[in-house]
Amino acid sequence: MTPLRIVFMGTPELACASLRALLEVPLFQVAGVVTQPDRPKGRELHLQASPVKQLALAAAIPVLQPERARDERFIAQLQALQPDLIAVAAFGQLLPKTILDLPRFGCVNVHASLLPRYRGAAPIQWALLNDDRQTGVTIMKMDPGLDTGEILAQEATPIGPDDNAITLHERLARMGADLLTRTIPPYVAGGIQPRPQPSDGIAFAPKIKKEDGRLDWSQPARALWNRVRGLVPWPGAFTFLTTQSQAHMVKIWEAEIIDGAGSAGEILQVGNAAIVVACGRQALRILALQREGGRRLTAQQFLAGHRLEPGQRLG
């Protein structure tokens, strides 16, 4: 049987699991990889290849890096690869109809939510921010819209109290990769009938901004806890501590909900390896934090080097 020629399009670490899975299936031939151009990163702003590019080069797969998916030269290069199918996972650009219609089996996408819930760039973060108890992955046949294509397959997973954006990211990446490789063979054989997304339950997951991480202590503790776990590692949940007329940004890495009452943002308790802060309802027990310019510390380590007292405020 002739292997199915696949071009893979993806950029971040989330997409690497799908590329690895495709490379392991003998029925598939990954003819090329498309990823975003190298971007400056780090303090010295050196150009850095995307995780998908690094994986593709290690596997000796040709790599294309268009600035714009609509670029005619890029589309010609893509056409020259003669893909039967294009598989996409977190590529970072909408694809024009020219590309969607190029392979005979079209383009399929791995999306980290149960569509139509959380169309957009940050489905994992918004599932946590909105206190969802379940999420999952969707394999869809792409159309020109933003995550509006017909559904080929879905798989759900519960969101537990120990989950955060990092653990969900890793689990959904594995689930999406597995579901992709299980879905493609019956799909190209005509055994899966694509079904339209439901018209109800539509929700959007816009790109996360740094300011989304700022904690509003007037909110209930559960909302703040969800923000802490939903926004690791970036931008992270943060607040400001004022000492001697100076405000210092503090990033909160880990916290838990406990009973407590006081003025929103008031430090209620210091000690016992934690810092307890009053919220609009209940309180947040901070377990790990990081002062701007410093390193991540446990609350006990932080208190050893920073004097805090009940009655001080975060805001």
N, C-alpha and C positions, 0 to 999 in steps of 0.2 A: 504493500500500500504506500502510495506517495505521501510523504509527510505534508502536513498543512503548513504553508508558509505564513508566518505571523510576523508582523512588525509590532513592537511593543513601544508604547508612549507613556512615560512617567518621569517623575523628578525626585521626590523626597524618599526618605527611608521607608515610609509606608508602602511605596510602590515596589521596593526591592523584593519583598516576599513573593509577589506575583511573578516578577521576572524570573526569580530562581525556580519557582514551580514550573513555569513554562519550559525552562531549559532542561528540566528533569524528565519531561514526557517525550518518549521516542516518536510519538505520532506528530509532534510539533517541531517545526524548524524555525527558529527565531532568526529571520533574515536581516533584521536591523533594529536599532533602538533609537528613539527620538526623545530628547530631553531638553530642558531649558539650558541656555548658554551659561557658561561659567560665570559666577557672580563674586564680587569682592566680599570677603568675610574676615572677621577677627579685627583686632585693634589695628593691625597694619594693613588691612583691606587687601590682602593678597587674593588673587582669583582662585576660586575653589570649584572643582567639578562637583556636580550633583552626585548623591549616593547612587542613583541609577547609572550614571555615566561610568562611575568607578567600577561598578559591578559588570557592566557591559564590556569595558576594556579588559578586565581580568578574564572574561570569557571569550575574548577576541571577536567580538561582534561589532560590525560597523555602527558608528554613532553619528546622528544628525542633530544639530543644535540650532534650529531657526529662532530668530528673534520674534518672528510672527508666523503663525501657522498658515496664513494666507499668502505668504511669499511664493511667487510663481516658480522661482528657482528651486525652492524646497519641495514644492508639490511635484515638480518634475523628478527630483531625486527620489522622492517617495514612490512615485509611479515606477521608476526603474527597478525598485526592489521587488516588484510584482507580488505584493502580499495577497493572500487569499482572505485574510482577516487582519484587522488592526485591533489590538487589545490595549486598553487605556486604564491607567490607575494614577490619579492625582498628577496629571500632566501639568496643569496650570494655565491652559488656554482653551477657549472654546474652539471647536474645529468647524471649518466652513463646510458647506454641503459638497464642495469639490472633493474633499478628503473623505467625508462620510460615504460618498458613493463610489469611491475608488476601488476598494476590495469587493470581491463578489459576494462575500458574506457580511459586508458592512463593518462597522466598528462597535465593539462591545466595551463597556466600562465597568470597573470595579468601584463601587461607591460604599463608603463606610457608614451607612445608615439604612433603615428600612423605608425606602422611598414609598410615598412622596414626602415623608417627614425628613426634614433637613436637607433640602436641596441647597447646594452652595459649598463654600470653601472649608468650613470648619464644623462638620457634623459631629465629630467626637466631642469637641469642647462644648457645643451647645446642648448635647444630650445630657451632659453632667450639669451644666449651668441651670438647665430647666428641671433638674431633679427627676429625670426619666428613670424608670425602673427597668427598662429594656431598650436595647438597640440591636444592631446587626449589620449585615452586609447585603447589598443588592448587586446582581449582575444585570445590566440593562443594555439594550440595543440603542445606540446613541442616535439622537436627532439634533437639529441645530439649536435647540433650547438648552437652558441651564438645568441639567439633570432631569429632563422631562421625558426621556425616552421610554420605550416599552420594556417591561420587566421580563427577564428570562428566568431568573431564579433569585430566591432570598433565603437567608438563614438568620435566626435571631439568637441573641445571648442576653442573659440578665446582667444588669449593672449592680454589683454588690457594694456594700459600704466600704470595702477595702480597695475598690477601684479608683483610679484617677486617670488623667488623660494619657499617661505613659502606659499603664497596664492595659487600658482599653485599646490604645493604638497598637500595641504588640499583638493582642488577641484578635482584633479585627483584621489586621494585616494577614495573619495566618489563616483566618477563616476565609477572607476574600480570595487569597491565593488558591486555597483548596477548592472553593466553590467555582472559581474561574476554570480550573483545569477539569473539573467534573462536568461543567456546563457546556463547554465548547464542543466536545464530540457529538452529543445528542443534538445540539443546536444546528451544527453544520449538516448533520444527517437528516434534518427535518423533523426530529422527534420532539422539539420544543416549539410551542406556539407562543410567540411574544404576546403579552397582554398589556393593555394600556394601564397607566397608573391610575389609581382611584382619584376622583375629583375632590373627595373630602380627605381631611387629615394633612393637607399640604402645609408645610412649615419650611422656613428658610434658615440657613446657617451662614450668615455673612462672615467675612474675614475678620478675625480677631485683631483688635487694635491694642496698643500698649495701655491706653487709658481704661480699657475694660477690666484691667487687673486691680484698679483702685477699690478698696473696701469701703463701703458705706455702712458704718456701725449701727445706723438706725434700722437696718434690715434685720430680720430674724437670723439667729445663729445658723440655722440650716442653710439659708441662702448664702451666707458668707463661707460656710464649710464647703458648699458646692463650688464656690468661686475658687477657693484654695485648691481643691483637687482637680477642678476642671481646667485650670490655666497653668499647670506645670508642664514643661519647664519654662515656657514663654507665654505671655509676659510675666507670669507669676502674679499671685495676689500680693498687693502691697498696701502699706499705710504709712503714716508719718508720725514720728515721735519727736516732740518738742522738748529740748533740754537747753537750759540757759539761753533762751531766746533764739535757738537755732532748731530748724526742723530737719530731721534726718529721715530719709526713706528707709523703711524696713520691709523686706520681702518675707512673706510667711510661706514656708514650705509644707508644713504639716500641722494639723489642728484637729480637735474633736469637739463635739457639742456637749456641754454640761449645763446643769441648772445653775442659775445665778441671776441676780438682778442689780441694776444700777443705771446710772446715766450712760447713754450710748457712747462707746469708746473709752469708758473709764476702766482703768486697771483695778480689778477687784482683789486680786491675790497675786503675790509673787513668792515663789518657792515651790518645794516639792517637785522640782524638775519641770515646772510649767509656769506660764504666765496666763492668768485668767482675765478676760476682757468682756465687759458687758456689751450686749447687743440689744437690738430693738425688742427681741424676745429671747430669753435664755442667755447663755454666754458661750464664748469660744475659748477653749483651752489650747494655747499655742505650745506646740511641742518642738518645732524646729523653725529657725528663722535666720535671716541674713541681713546685716546692716549694709547700706550702700557702700561699695568699695571693699567690703569684707568678704568673708567666706561663710558658707552655710554652717550653722552651729545648732546643737541641741539647745533647748531652753536653759538647761543647767549650765552649759558652757557659756551661753550668752550672759546669763546673770552673774557669772564669775568675773566678767570684765566690764559689765555695764550696770550702773546702779539704777534700779527701778523701784518705785514705791507705790503702794496702793493709793489711788486718788489721781495719779498722773493719767494723761489722756492720749489716746491714739486717734488720728483723724486725717 
